[in-house]
């Protein structure tokens, strides 16, 4: 199954009620920090701020989200 969106994960070290950085767990095994409109993984996949796949990668088992086709 190819993924077209990944869940945003909140930094658990920041206390509840305070803004915390978000990241994605790319299916290739790498962590992708959400820093802007386009967030690239070393495997070649690119995700938007909401976790949708903008550029797919074989290593990440992703496909481009319908919103970017």
C-alpha positions in Angstrom: 0.0 0.0 0.0 1.4 3.4 -0.9 0.9 6.3 1.4 -0.3 9.7 0.2 -0.4 11.4 3.7 1.5 10.8 7.0 0.4 11.9 10.5 2.0 14.9 12.1 3.7 14.0 15.4 4.1 16.5 18.2 7.4 16.7 20.1 6.5 15.0 23.3 9.3 16.7 25.3 7.3 20.0 25.2 4.8 20.4 28.0 1.1 20.2 27.1 -0.5 23.6 26.4 2.7 25.0 24.8 3.4 25.2 21.1 5.7 22.3 20.0 7.5 21.4 16.8 6.0 18.8 14.6 7.6 16.1 12.5 6.7 13.1 10.3 8.0 9.6 10.5 8.8 8.8 6.8 8.2 5.2 5.9 11.8 4.9 4.9 12.7 5.2 8.5 13.9 8.8 8.7 12.4 11.7 10.7 11.3 14.7 8.7 11.0 18.0 10.6 8.1 20.2 9.5 9.8 23.5 8.9 7.9 25.1 6.0 5.7 24.5 2.9 7.9 21.7 1.5 9.8 19.3 3.8 12.2 16.9 2.2 13.4 13.5 3.4 16.8 12.2 2.5 15.1 9.4 0.6 13.7 11.9 -1.9 10.1 12.2 -0.7 8.7 15.7 -0.1 5.8 16.5 2.2 3.8 19.6 2.8 3.1 21.1 6.2 0.0 18.8 6.7 1.9 15.6 5.8 0.6 15.2 2.3 3.0 13.8 -0.3 4.2 16.4 -2.8 7.0 14.3 -4.4 6.9 10.5 -4.1 9.8 8.2 -3.4 10.1 4.4 -3.8 12.1 4.1 -0.6 9.3 5.8 1.4 6.5 3.7 -0.2 4.6 6.9 -1.1 2.5 8.2 -4.0 1.7 11.8 -4.8 -1.4 13.0 -3.0 -4.4 13.7 -5.1 -4.3 17.4 -4.1 -0.9 17.7 -5.9 -1.6 15.7 -9.1 
